Amino acid sequence: MKRSMLLSAAGLVLAGAIAASAGAERDGDEDRSDDGRYAIGLWGDLPYSDLQAQVGVPNLIADMNGQKLAFTVHDGDLKAGNGTAGSVTPTICSDALYDQALGFFDSLQAPAMLTPGDNDWTDCDRPSNGGFNSLERLDHERQVFFSTPFSLGQQRIRQEVQATPLCLGVSGPAPCVENRRWSHRGVTYVTLNIQGSCNNLCDTAPDPAEFAARNQADIAWMREAFRDAQGRGSAAVMIIAQADPGFDLSDGTRAPLRNPRTLAETDGQPDGFQEFLVALRDDVVAFRKPVA
C-alpha cells in the first residue's frame, strides 16, 4: 500500500524556471551564472501495470529529459502492491523488477535518485509478490541502486550517505546506504527509508526489530540533515520519503489519523511514525525556515 508524500511542515516552493545541468560526476551544489532558479522531477508509484511500464514511464522519462531538470527523485514503489497474473513486465519482487527500474533510472539524463517503497521490499513477503524475504530484497536494492556514493542517471552527482551500520540486513547490522543527502542552489535535500502502511509493523510478516533499527537511523539522519542545512545556511530543506505518516485528523483515506498535539495514531493500528514525527517537529521548529 502506498501512502507517499513530501513530509510538509511549513511549505517549500522551488521556482519553476529551468536551469540546465552539466558535468558527468559532480558535486550537487555548483556555482551558476544565471538567476539561480531551477526545476526538479519528482515521481513515484510507477510502474503499476504493463501499460505504464511499456508506454507511460518511457513517455514520462522522455518528457523529463526534455525539461533539462536539475535532478529527478523517485519516491518509492517500483511496482503495484501485488503481482499481476499474466503480466509481461515484472510485477513480483524478482531480480527482473529492479533491473527494469535501473534501466529507467539510467535512461534519465539528469542525476536520478530514489528512496525505497513498501511495494518493492516490505511487501515482497506476500505470496502474491513471490514470497521473498523482505530483508533480502532490501539488501538487493541496496546493492543494485545504492552501491556507490553517486546518484543514478546519465549524469551523476556525489551524495552524502548514511554509512553507519544502524539498519538491519539479512546478516545483521547494515549501513543505511539508501538514506542520502545532497544540496543544490541553497536547498538541502534528504531521502529517508520510511515505509507506507505501517512502516513494516503489519502485513504478512511484521518485523519490529527491523523497524526499530531503521526508525532510529532515520531520525539520526534527519537530524544530521538539519544540522548540515544550518551549517550551510540552506534556505530550505526538502525531505523525500515513501510514507504518508499523517499529521492530524483531517483525512483518514490518505494517511493514518493522529492526534495533532501528541502525533499519536488514533485508529488503533500499529504506529510506525510517531517518534519520527515528534523529532521532525522539533527540528522544524529549530530550523525556522521552509521545510517540505
Secondary structure, 3 states (H helix, E strand, C coil): CCCCEECCCCCCCCCCCCCCCCCCEEECCCCCCCCCCCCCEEECCCCCCHHHHHHHHHHHHHHHHCCCCCCEEECCCCCCCCCCCCCCCCCCCCHHHHHHHHHHHHCCCCCEEECCCHHHCHHHHCHHHCCCCHHHHHHHHHHHHCCCCECECCCEEECEEEEEEEEEECCEEEEEEEEEEEEECCEEEEEECCCHHHHCCCCCCCCHHHHHHHHHHHHHHHHHHHHHHHHHCCCEEEEEECCCCCCCCCCCCCCCCECCCCCCECCCCCCCCHHHHHHHHHHHHHHCCCEC
